[in-house]
């Protein structure tokens, strides 16, 4: 008897210490890999980062009669010297570029003005004269509302690319001005210092936001945090509600300080219990969404489409809660770990809210194709920053949430119904 007791205690001790140690270590290790691995080398992870190139330059005719197309030359150099795997350069009109920035489909645009070649031709003629010299301007638009971390990437790319283009054009202009054809002087005639300095970098590059970031948006981070709140409401809320429901129905004990309570078993089936939890969380989704909206208004967030945000919040919270409850009903205690991975560990780094997915490791881009927070973030970003337009991410969020809701209901119902039919009732049995 003593031998059996010692053996049982040994098995219990190994389960009590070893299992949680392994699970916690794995969870924390994956958490570190996801959070640190997803942000420490973003410049190396850039892949198909979308930037528009708008070439409106109409060209010009030099005094020699030669047609000059500086815009076309700059575009050609950009194409030739840009890694096509890292950057997706889209040749668009100004109207198309603005439209794609309004729908968060591109992170920035480099705009070459219509009079670029004309002003450079004038600049060449003015270089040898006395007076003010006006440089043509190229504008680099950033789209920070599409992602708070995208602007530095766009600016860095434009700085490298246009610095090289500026130098190339400058060398051509200096050669043109100092040649006998352009000035009527000998080829070795030197330019005044100021003129040479201007011609060495003849294009003025200006960086400007496409849309100013409104006050109350946390520099464009409010959409990500709002999406996180919706995921947490469905995930954490479901865990809390599940424990209370199970305790009330007598499936698990309730501990209040030193008091240990065990309600009499209610005898409800797994399907009925899951349906109760779904109904409870659907009601709570309405309440919590209303609370979130009130807190956002109190905190000073700009809310141009409050009802759209409220409806999206109700849908998103309900969808997350249904999936969480279904996983818990089918997997039991293991469902807690699975939900933690699905909705927190893997979901937040792959949301695309802090770092553009195009500047994230490939495994995060893969996770974003199905992880819930990315889908919800696209919806909250559309509502808060881009006029709640369907094509700016709202449609994607609604479709993904409805699909998750239907899948969660279907899998949860069929799974628990199967357990009930097999007589796998929820009651205490001796291990």
C-alpha positions as CSV (number, residue, x, y, z in Angstrom):
1,X,0.0,0.0,0.0
2,X,2.8,2.4,0.9
3,X,4.6,1.5,-2.4
4,X,1.5,2.4,-4.4
5,X,1.0,5.6,-2.4
6,X,4.6,6.7,-3.0
7,X,4.3,5.8,-6.7
8,X,1.1,7.8,-7.0
9,X,2.7,10.8,-5.3
10,X,5.7,10.6,-7.6
11,X,3.4,10.6,-10.7
12,X,1.4,13.5,-9.2
13,X,4.6,15.5,-8.4
14,X,6.0,15.1,-11.9
15,X,2.7,16.3,-13.5
16,X,2.4,19.1,-11.0
17,X,5.9,20.5,-11.6
18,X,7.0,19.3,-15.0
19,X,3.9,20.0,-17.2
20,X,3.4,23.7,-16.2
21,X,7.1,24.3,-16.4
22,X,7.2,23.0,-20.0
23,X,4.1,24.8,-21.1
24,X,5.1,28.2,-19.5
25,X,8.6,27.9,-21.0
26,X,7.3,27.2,-24.5
27,X,4.7,30.0,-24.3
28,X,7.2,32.6,-23.1
29,X,9.8,31.5,-25.6
30,X,7.4,31.8,-28.5
31,X,6.2,35.1,-27.2
32,X,9.8,36.5,-27.1
33,X,10.5,35.2,-30.6
34,X,7.3,36.8,-32.0
35,X,7.7,40.2,-30.3
36,X,11.5,40.6,-30.7
37,X,11.9,38.7,-33.9
38,X,9.2,40.7,-35.6
39,X,10.7,44.1,-35.0
40,X,14.5,44.1,-34.5
41,X,15.4,43.9,-38.2
42,X,12.6,45.5,-40.1
43,X,14.9,47.0,-42.8
44,X,16.1,43.5,-43.7
45,X,12.5,42.1,-43.8
46,X,11.1,44.7,-46.3
47,X,9.1,42.8,-49.0
48,X,6.9,44.4,-51.7
49,X,6.6,47.7,-49.8
50,X,4.1,49.7,-51.9
51,X,5.1,53.2,-52.9
52,X,3.6,55.2,-55.8
53,X,5.7,57.1,-58.4
54,X,3.8,60.0,-60.0
55,X,5.6,61.3,-63.1
56,X,3.6,64.4,-64.2
57,X,6.6,65.9,-66.0
58,X,5.7,67.1,-69.5
59,X,9.3,67.6,-70.6
60,X,10.9,70.7,-72.1
61,X,12.8,71.9,-75.1
62,X,16.4,73.2,-74.6
63,X,17.8,76.2,-76.4
64,X,19.6,73.7,-78.7
65,X,16.2,72.3,-79.8
66,X,16.8,69.0,-77.9
67,X,13.8,67.6,-76.1
68,X,14.5,67.1,-72.4
69,X,12.6,64.6,-70.2
70,X,14.1,64.7,-66.7
71,X,11.0,63.0,-65.1
72,X,11.3,60.0,-67.4
73,X,15.0,59.8,-66.6
74,X,14.4,59.9,-62.9
75,X,11.7,57.2,-63.1
76,X,14.0,55.0,-65.2
77,X,16.8,55.4,-62.6
78,X,14.4,54.6,-59.8
79,X,13.2,51.4,-61.5
80,X,16.8,50.4,-62.3
81,X,18.3,51.0,-58.9
82,X,15.4,49.7,-56.7
83,X,15.2,46.1,-55.5
84,X,11.9,44.9,-57.0
85,X,11.6,42.3,-54.3
86,X,11.8,44.9,-51.5
87,X,9.8,47.8,-53.0
88,X,6.6,47.7,-55.1
89,X,6.9,50.8,-57.2
90,X,3.5,51.7,-58.7
91,X,3.5,54.1,-61.6
92,X,0.3,56.0,-61.0
93,X,-1.3,59.3,-61.9
94,X,-1.7,61.9,-59.1
95,X,-5.4,61.1,-58.8
96,X,-4.8,57.4,-58.6
97,X,-2.0,57.8,-56.0
98,X,-4.3,59.9,-53.8
99,X,-7.1,57.4,-54.1
100,X,-4.8,54.5,-53.0
101,X,-3.4,56.5,-50.1
102,X,-7.0,57.3,-49.0
103,X,-7.7,53.5,-49.0
104,X,-4.4,52.7,-47.2
105,X,-3.2,50.7,-50.2
106,X,0.2,52.5,-50.4
107,X,2.4,54.0,-47.8
108,X,3.6,57.0,-49.7
109,X,4.1,58.6,-53.1
110,X,7.0,60.4,-54.9
111,X,5.5,63.2,-57.1
112,X,7.5,64.6,-60.0
113,X,5.8,67.9,-61.0
114,X,4.6,68.8,-64.5
115,X,7.2,71.6,-64.9
116,X,10.2,69.7,-63.6
117,X,12.1,69.7,-66.9
118,X,11.0,73.3,-67.8
119,X,12.3,74.6,-64.4
120,X,15.6,72.6,-64.8
121,X,16.0,74.1,-68.3
122,X,15.4,77.6,-66.9
123,X,17.8,76.8,-64.0
124,X,20.5,75.9,-66.5
125,X,20.1,79.2,-68.3
126,X,20.0,81.2,-65.0
127,X,23.1,79.5,-63.6
128,X,25.5,81.9,-65.4
129,X,23.4,85.0,-64.7
130,X,23.2,87.2,-61.7
131,X,20.0,86.9,-59.6
132,X,17.9,84.4,-57.6
133,X,17.9,80.8,-58.8
134,X,14.8,78.8,-58.2
135,X,15.1,75.0,-57.9
136,X,12.2,72.7,-59.0
137,X,10.6,70.7,-56.3
138,X,9.8,67.0,-55.9
139,X,7.3,66.2,-53.2
140,X,7.5,62.9,-51.2
141,X,4.1,62.2,-49.5
142,X,4.0,59.9,-46.5
143,X,0.8,58.1,-45.4
144,X,1.3,57.7,-41.6
145,X,-2.4,56.9,-41.0
146,X,-1.9,53.7,-43.1
147,X,0.7,52.7,-40.5
148,X,2.5,54.7,-37.9
149,X,5.9,53.2,-38.7
150,X,5.6,53.5,-42.5
151,X,6.7,57.1,-42.8
152,X,10.4,56.6,-41.9
153,X,10.6,53.8,-44.4
154,X,9.2,55.9,-47.2
155,X,11.4,58.8,-46.3
156,X,14.5,56.7,-46.1
157,X,13.8,55.1,-49.5
158,X,13.1,58.5,-51.1
159,X,16.2,60.1,-49.6
160,X,18.5,57.4,-51.0
161,X,16.8,57.2,-54.4
162,X,16.4,60.9,-55.0
163,X,19.8,61.8,-53.7
164,X,21.3,59.6,-56.4
165,X,18.9,61.0,-59.0
166,X,19.7,64.6,-57.9
167,X,23.4,64.0,-58.3
168,X,23.0,62.4,-61.7
169,X,20.9,65.3,-63.0
170,X,23.2,67.8,-61.4
171,X,26.3,66.4,-63.2
172,X,24.4,66.6,-66.5
173,X,23.4,70.2,-65.9
174,X,27.0,71.2,-64.9
175,X,28.3,69.6,-68.0
176,X,25.7,71.3,-70.1
177,X,26.3,74.7,-68.7
178,X,30.1,74.5,-68.9
179,X,30.1,73.3,-72.5
180,X,30.7,75.7,-75.3
181,X,27.3,74.8,-76.8
182,X,25.5,76.0,-73.8
183,X,27.5,79.1,-72.9
184,X,29.5,80.0,-75.9
185,X,32.6,79.8,-73.8
186,X,35.4,77.3,-73.6
187,X,34.6,73.9,-72.1
188,X,36.9,74.5,-69.1
189,X,35.1,77.7,-68.1
190,X,34.4,77.5,-64.4
191,X,31.1,78.3,-62.9
192,X,30.6,80.7,-60.0
193,X,30.6,78.9,-56.7
194,X,27.0,79.5,-55.8
195,X,25.8,78.4,-59.3
196,X,27.9,75.2,-59.1
197,X,26.5,74.5,-55.6
198,X,22.9,74.9,-56.8
199,X,23.5,72.8,-60.0
200,X,25.2,70.0,-58.1
201,X,21.8,69.3,-56.3
202,X,19.3,71.1,-58.6
203,X,16.1,69.5,-57.3
204,X,14.6,70.5,-54.0
205,X,13.0,67.4,-52.3
206,X,10.3,68.1,-49.8
207,X,8.7,65.5,-47.5
208,X,5.1,66.1,-46.4
209,X,2.3,64.0,-44.9
210,X,-0.5,63.2,-47.3
211,X,-3.0,63.7,-44.5
212,X,-2.1,65.3,-41.2
213,X,-2.5,63.0,-38.2
214,X,-5.4,64.3,-36.2
215,X,-5.1,65.1,-32.5
216,X,-6.4,62.3,-30.3
217,X,-5.2,59.4,-32.4
218,X,-1.9,58.7,-30.6
219,X,0.1,59.6,-33.7
220,X,-1.8,57.1,-35.7
221,X,-1.7,54.3,-33.1
222,X,-5.3,54.5,-31.8
223,X,-6.7,52.1,-34.5
224,X,-4.2,49.4,-33.4
225,X,-5.1,49.9,-29.7
226,X,-8.8,49.9,-30.4
227,X,-8.4,46.6,-32.3
228,X,-6.5,45.2,-29.4
229,X,-9.3,46.2,-27.0
230,X,-11.8,44.4,-29.1
231,X,-9.7,41.2,-29.2
232,X,-9.1,41.4,-25.5
233,X,-12.9,41.9,-24.8
234,X,-13.7,38.7,-26.7
235,X,-10.7,36.7,-25.4
236,X,-10.4,37.8,-21.8
237,X,-14.1,38.3,-21.4
238,X,-14.8,34.8,-22.6
239,X,-12.4,33.3,-20.1
240,X,-14.0,35.2,-17.2
241,X,-17.5,34.5,-18.3
242,X,-16.8,30.8,-18.9
243,X,-15.5,30.3,-15.3
244,X,-18.5,32.1,-13.8
245,X,-21.0,30.1,-15.9
246,X,-19.2,26.8,-15.1
247,X,-19.1,27.5,-11.4
248,X,-22.8,28.5,-11.3
249,X,-23.8,25.3,-13.1
250,X,-21.7,23.2,-10.8
251,X,-19.0,22.1,-13.2
252,X,-16.1,23.7,-11.3
253,X,-15.8,25.0,-7.7
254,X,-15.8,28.6,-6.7
255,X,-13.2,30.0,-4.3
256,X,-13.8,33.3,-2.6
257,X,-10.8,34.0,-0.4
258,X,-10.7,31.1,2.0
259,X,-14.2,29.9,1.2
260,X,-14.5,26.9,-1.2
261,X,-17.9,26.4,-2.8
262,X,-19.2,23.7,-5.1
263,X,-22.7,24.1,-6.5
264,X,-24.8,21.1,-7.2
265,X,-24.5,19.7,-10.7
266,X,-27.0,21.3,-13.0
267,X,-26.9,18.4,-15.5
268,X,-26.8,20.8,-18.6
269,X,-25.4,19.2,-21.7
270,X,-22.3,20.5,-23.4
271,X,-24.3,22.1,-26.2
272,X,-26.6,23.9,-23.8
273,X,-23.7,25.1,-21.7
274,X,-21.9,26.4,-24.8
275,X,-25.1,28.1,-26.1
276,X,-25.5,29.9,-22.7
277,X,-21.9,31.2,-22.9
278,X,-22.4,32.4,-26.5
279,X,-25.5,34.2,-25.6
280,X,-23.9,35.8,-22.6
281,X,-20.9,37.1,-24.6
282,X,-23.2,38.3,-27.4
283,X,-25.0,40.5,-24.9
284,X,-21.7,41.6,-23.3
285,X,-20.4,42.5,-26.8
286,X,-23.1,45.1,-27.0
287,X,-22.4,46.5,-23.5
288,X,-18.7,46.5,-23.8
289,X,-18.8,48.1,-27.3
290,X,-20.9,50.9,-25.9
291,X,-18.5,51.4,-23.0
292,X,-15.5,51.5,-25.4
293,X,-17.2,54.1,-27.5
294,X,-18.0,56.2,-24.4
295,X,-14.4,56.0,-23.1
296,X,-13.0,56.9,-26.6
297,X,-15.2,60.0,-26.7
298,X,-14.3,60.9,-23.1
299,X,-10.6,60.5,-24.0
300,X,-10.8,62.9,-26.9
301,X,-10.6,60.4,-29.8
302,X,-12.1,61.9,-33.1
303,X,-15.1,59.7,-33.9
304,X,-16.6,60.7,-37.3
305,X,-18.4,57.4,-37.7
306,X,-19.4,56.3,-34.1
307,X,-22.2,54.0,-35.1
308,X,-20.1,52.2,-37.7
309,X,-17.4,51.7,-35.1
310,X,-19.9,50.5,-32.6
311,X,-21.4,47.9,-35.0
312,X,-18.0,46.7,-36.0
313,X,-17.0,46.4,-32.4
314,X,-20.1,44.3,-31.5
315,X,-19.4,42.0,-34.5
316,X,-15.7,41.6,-33.8
317,X,-16.1,40.9,-30.0
318,X,-18.9,38.4,-30.7
319,X,-16.8,36.6,-33.3
320,X,-13.8,36.4,-31.1
321,X,-15.8,35.2,-28.1
322,X,-17.6,32.5,-30.1
323,X,-14.3,31.1,-31.4
324,X,-12.8,31.3,-27.9
325,X,-15.7,29.6,-26.2
326,X,-15.8,26.8,-28.9
327,X,-12.1,26.1,-28.4
328,X,-12.6,25.9,-24.7
329,X,-15.6,23.6,-25.0
330,X,-13.8,21.2,-27.3
331,X,-10.3,21.2,-25.7
332,X,-11.0,21.9,-22.1
333,X,-8.0,23.2,-20.2
334,X,-5.8,22.8,-23.2
335,X,-8.1,25.3,-25.0
336,X,-6.8,28.1,-22.7
337,X,-3.3,27.6,-24.1
338,X,-4.5,27.4,-27.7
339,X,-6.6,30.5,-27.3
340,X,-3.6,32.3,-25.8
341,X,-1.5,31.5,-28.8
342,X,-4.3,32.3,-31.3
343,X,-5.5,35.6,-29.9
344,X,-2.4,37.0,-28.1
345,X,1.0,35.4,-28.7
346,X,0.6,35.1,-32.5
347,X,-2.1,37.7,-33.1
348,X,-0.6,41.0,-31.8
349,X,2.8,40.9,-33.6
350,X,1.1,40.0,-36.9
351,X,-1.6,42.7,-36.6
352,X,0.3,45.1,-38.8
353,X,-0.6,47.9,-36.4
354,X,2.8,48.8,-35.1
355,X,5.0,47.8,-38.1
356,X,3.8,47.4,-41.7
357,X,3.5,43.8,-42.7
358,X,5.6,44.6,-45.7
359,X,8.4,45.4,-43.3
360,X,7.9,42.3,-41.1
361,X,9.3,38.8,-41.3
362,X,7.5,36.5,-43.8
363,X,6.1,34.3,-41.0
364,X,4.2,37.3,-39.6
365,X,2.8,38.1,-43.0
366,X,1.6,34.5,-43.2
367,X,0.0,34.7,-39.8
368,X,-1.7,37.9,-40.7
369,X,-3.7,36.1,-43.4
370,X,-5.8,34.4,-40.8
371,X,-5.0,35.9,-37.3
372,X,-7.9,37.8,-35.9
373,X,-6.3,41.0,-34.8
374,X,-5.0,42.0,-38.2
375,X,-8.5,41.6,-39.7
376,X,-10.0,43.7,-37.0
377,X,-7.3,46.3,-37.2
378,X,-8.0,46.9,-40.9
379,X,-11.6,47.6,-39.9
380,X,-10.9,50.0,-37.0
381,X,-8.2,51.8,-39.1
382,X,-10.8,52.3,-41.9
383,X,-13.4,53.7,-39.6
384,X,-11.1,55.9,-37.5
385,X,-8.9,57.3,-40.3
386,X,-10.2,56.6,-43.8
387,X,-13.9,57.6,-43.7
388,X,-15.2,54.1,-42.9
389,X,-14.9,53.1,-46.5
390,X,-15.5,49.5,-47.5
391,X,-12.3,49.3,-49.7
392,X,-10.0,50.8,-47.0
393,X,-10.3,47.7,-44.8
394,X,-13.8,47.8,-43.4
395,X,-15.2,45.3,-45.9
396,X,-12.3,42.9,-45.1
397,X,-12.9,43.1,-41.4
398,X,-16.6,42.5,-41.7
399,X,-16.2,39.5,-44.0
400,X,-13.5,38.0,-41.9
401,X,-15.5,38.5,-38.7
402,X,-18.6,37.0,-40.1
403,X,-16.6,34.0,-41.5
404,X,-15.0,33.4,-38.0
405,X,-18.4,33.8,-36.3
406,X,-20.1,31.2,-38.6
407,X,-17.1,28.8,-38.4
408,X,-17.0,29.1,-34.6
409,X,-20.7,28.4,-34.2
410,X,-20.6,25.5,-36.6
411,X,-17.5,23.8,-35.1
412,X,-18.6,24.5,-31.5
413,X,-22.1,23.1,-32.0
414,X,-21.0,20.0,-34.0
415,X,-18.2,19.2,-31.6
416,X,-20.1,19.5,-28.3
417,X,-23.1,17.7,-29.8
418,X,-20.8,14.8,-30.7
419,X,-19.5,14.8,-27.1
420,X,-23.0,14.7,-25.8
421,X,-24.1,11.8,-28.1
422,X,-21.1,9.8,-27.0
423,X,-22.0,10.3,-23.3
424,X,-19.0,12.4,-22.5
425,X,-20.8,14.4,-19.9
426,X,-19.1,16.9,-17.6
427,X,-18.8,15.4,-14.2
428,X,-16.1,14.4,-11.8
429,X,-14.4,11.1,-12.4
430,X,-11.5,9.5,-10.6
431,X,-8.3,9.8,-12.7
